[in-house]
Amino acid sequence: MVSWDVVLGLVLLAFALPFILLSAKIRVTRYRTLSVQQESKYLRLMLRDLENHVRHDQELFLEALGVPFILLRPSGRVEMANKKAMELVGLESALQVNLLRVMPECDLRAFFQQVCASTESIHAVVTAGEGENHRIYRAKATLLDNRKRHFGIVFLDVTEEHRTQVIRRDFVANASHELRTPLTLIMGYLDALIDEPEVAEDAAIRQRSLGIMKRHADRMTRLISDMLMLARVDSPDSGYLNREDFDLNRLAEDVQLRLQPMIDEQKATVKMDIQSQPFMMTGDSFYWSQVIFNLIENSLKNNPSPGLQVNVKATREADASCTIQVEDNGIGISEEALPYIFNRFYRADASGKVKGTGLGLAIVKNAVEAHGGSICAESRPGKRTVFRIHLPA
């Protein structure tokens, strides 16, 4: 016979078993939930890490472009940009910034407005900055084939290319003008001698006309020679430089002998003060002779009055670099003209009294720079003018 204790135990077990099973199921579910939460947290961390890696790789890629790049929304808001682009627009951080609202009126802002209003890719030339520090960029805005209609904009700096084109255009214009003037005079005298027999028969007039034509033909020859030389020193990568060792003392003495007739005629004095004997240098001795020749000749031409003193000085520093300077006590160069004296065809004397091609100092500058050096000029009008060349070791 079954006891009441057993029956009671079975009854209690029947009632408790579902709760026991439910409790176990709840524990299993809780464990699984915790596992899922931990896995979800781990996946979120992995996703965040992956996003950081992707963002870092994007930044590296954009910086590696080496040119300003902006990913722009049609509204004008920046979606992505590299450091060069942020420097270009003048912002420390351009991300999520609307350029049409924060940028002042300028050529660059007008370009962004044109891009945002467009429904196709755009090519343009834009200017950034003001004054002498302005830069010129060739900009290309490409409409991307995505749902948000982003524009990828790349800026290529073409400032030097533009300046080179301007220099070449001005050079051609100035050269044409400089050649036309003597050529016109020569043609005028030739026409007179050919068309007017009585003029050609007069020996005095004929001799005077031939003398004038000879002077202007010599001027054209000098101009063409200087232009050819400038064209060569303007392209240092062409391999025209003849590298050799030479003595600056001997070179300076040769230059002085070539200029001695002009020195004597003007009752000037040229003094050579070169630090050591010999003063050895490495480079193209022909172009260095042109440098010294043009600097001394420039002093003589601009100071024809008697009493001019020209000092040519050369010193070598402890780091093996050297300095060459040509100084005179002439009329000097005005402060307004000083920044332009190395420009081609520029003449500080606007009166036209000083004869020359206007290319001498341009040749000097290009020849010095072709040898890795630099040149500058200082002047105190009425007291002294110094051209100083520095050559690294």
Summary of the structure (lengths in Angstrom):
residues: 393
radius of gyration: 39.9
end to end distance: 120.1
largest distance: 169.9
contacts: 1041
relative contact order: 0.06
helix: 54%
strand: 20%
